[in-house]
Amino acid sequence: MGFASGTTVVRRDVFRDRVWSAQALRVVQDTDEALVAACRPGAEATAPTTWIASRLTGDETLRKRALSDLAGGEWQLGPYAWRSTVLLLWNPPAAHFSVNAFYDPADGHRLDRWYVNFQRPLNRTPIGFDTFDLLLDLVVAPDLSRWQWKDTDEYAQGRRLGVVSDADHRAVEAARAQALAMIEEAAGPFPADAPWRAWRSDPVWPTPVLPADALTAVWGY
């Protein structure tokens, strides 16, 4: 059975049986096509302290250090909260990517951009789902008229460090083609009549918080 609309779920990145990050979300809908979840600014999260520092300061050396910490298994987690945008995640069940939509809450929930996040397929858990971010991203204009690759340097570093395995790399190469075809065909979440272009977060939903066991239990991802 899927998650009911409005349920709190946790998206976690798990690497070598340890939680790398966790994000509290609200389920929008859960169907055979995709698990769709969302959050607004203030939603609880946890992330490596070096990554948090890089986000707050814009220091690229800290971002690279965070990846080295990941490879060496030396990271420490700290509290974080989602910032600035309303986030919607469209997660197909077996794909090596998700499609994220970012909306500007200060401008009537205007769709600011699409963002294809390459990752390992979802593993559902009692509290949500686990995956692992494979570092490469594709940023897409709201009207699908243009796109550009993002974090190719980080992906290359992840390959060198062994964070992205050869099997991961092969899967990402196939997923690149799948994602581009979806964009070019305006399929998946992208059709002009799809609800996600004009989607609004439900104002009655409270800000999601992380459950007590969000960081402790690993269900075999």
N, C-alpha and C positions, 0 to 999 in steps of 0.2 A: 504494500500500500504506500502511496505517496504522502508527502507532507501537506497538511491542510493550509489553505490560504491564511496568512496572518501569523503562522507559527514562526517562532524564532528558530533559526538554524545557524550553524557555525560552519563557515568555509575555512578549512585548515590546509596549510601547506605542510606536508610531512616528508622529511628527508632522513633516510636511514633510521626509521622508527622513532624519530624525534620530531616534535612540533617546531616548525620554523616560524609560522605565523598563524594567527587565528582572527577571523572577522565575524562579528555578529550581524546577521541579516534577518529580514522578514521575507517569508515565502509569498510571492505574488501568485504563482500557479505552478503546479507540478503535473506534467503530462508526459506521454510517451515521447513527444518531440523534444522537450527540454524542461529542466527544472529552472524556474525563473525566480530570482530573489533580489532584494533591494535593500538599500539603507540610505539614510540622510546624514548630514553632518552631525557629529556627536555620537554615532554608533560606536560601541566599544570594540576594541581590537587589542591585540598584542603582537609585537614584532621584535626582531633583534635590535638591541640598543644602538648598534652602529648604523643600522639602516634608518632608525628613527632620527638619529643625529644628522644623517646625510639629507633626509627629507626636510628637516627644520632649518638646516644651514645652507643647503645646496652644495656642500663639499663633496666633490667627486671622488676624492681619495677615500673618504669614509664609505662611499658606496662600493668601491672596489675592495676595501677591507672587509666589508660585510660578506662579500662573495668568498673571499679567502677564508673567513671565519666559518662559513658554511661548509666549505670543502674540508676544513680541518676539524669540524665538529666542535668548535670552541665558542659558539654564540651564547649570549645571555638575552633573555626576553624581558621586555619592559612594556608598560601600558601605553596605549596609543588610542586615538579616536579618529574616525573618518572625518575628513575636512573638505570644505569648499563646495563640493558638488553633491548632487543626488546621483547615486549609482544604481544601475540595474544590470544584473548578470543573467545572461541567457546561456544555459549550460546544457548542451546536448549530451545524452547519456554515455556514448562511447567514443566521442571525438577527442582528439588531442588539441582542442582549443575550446575557448568560450568566447562569446561576444558580449562585451560590456558597452553599455550606453551611459554617457555622462550628460547630466542635465544641469542647467544653471538655475539654482533656486531663487536667485535674485532677479531673474528675468522670466518669470512665469513658467518655470520648468522647460525653458527652451532647450531642445536637444543640441548639445554643443559638439559632440563627436561620438563616433563609434570607435571601438578599440578591441581588436582581436588579440586575445591573450593565449599564447601557446602554452599548453600544460598537459600533464598526464590525465587520462580519463578519470572521471569521478568514481570514487569508492564511497558509497553511502554508508553512514554511520548512525548510531542511535540519536546523535545530536545534530546531524547535518550531512556534510560530505567532506572527504579528504581528496586532495589532489597534490600536485607539485608544479609550481611555476617553472617553465623551461626557458625563461629569460627573454625570449624573442617576442616582439609585439608588432602589430600592424595598426596604424592610426588611419581612420577613414573619415572623410567628410560626411556631414549629416545627409547630404543628397547623393552620396556615393560617387561623386564626380571625380574624386582624386583620393589617393592613399599613399602612405609612405611607411617604410619599415623603420622600426625604432629599436634601440638597444642591441644593435648588431655587434657592437664592441663587447658588451656584457655577455652576449651569447658566445662569442669567440673565447672570452676568458673562461666562461663556464665549461666549454669544451676542453680547454687546456687543463683545467683543474680537475676534470673528471666529474664535475657536478652534472653535466649533460652527457650521458653515456652515448656510445655508438648507436644503441637501439633507440634511445630518445631522439638522436639526430635523424635517423632514418624516418621515424614517425613524424617529426616536425617537417621534414621535406615533403612528405605526402600531405600533411595537414596544410601546408602553405598553398598547395594547388587546390585543395578542397575549399579553403577559405576564400581564395581569389575567385573561384568559380561561383561560390555563393554570392559574392558581392556583384560580379558581372551579370549574374542572372537575377539579381534582386530576390534571392530565395532566403529561407530560414527566417530570421527576424527582420529582414530588409525590405520586403514588399511595400509599395506605396500605401497599401491599405492595411498594413500590419498595425496592431494597436500600439506598438512600442514607440513610434514616432511622436505620438501625442500623449503618451502615458503620463499620469500624475501619481505621485505617491499618496497613499491614503493618509490624510492628516490626523485621523483618530488613532492610528497605530503608534504606540509608545516607542521611544528609542530602544532598539534591541541591546541587550547586555549579554555578556558571555556567561555561560553556566559555570558552576564551580569546577566541573571535571573537564573543562575545555582543553586543558593543557596536560592532563595526566594520563588519560587513557588513549591507547593506540590500538585500533581494531584491525591490524594486519594489512595496512595499505602496502 
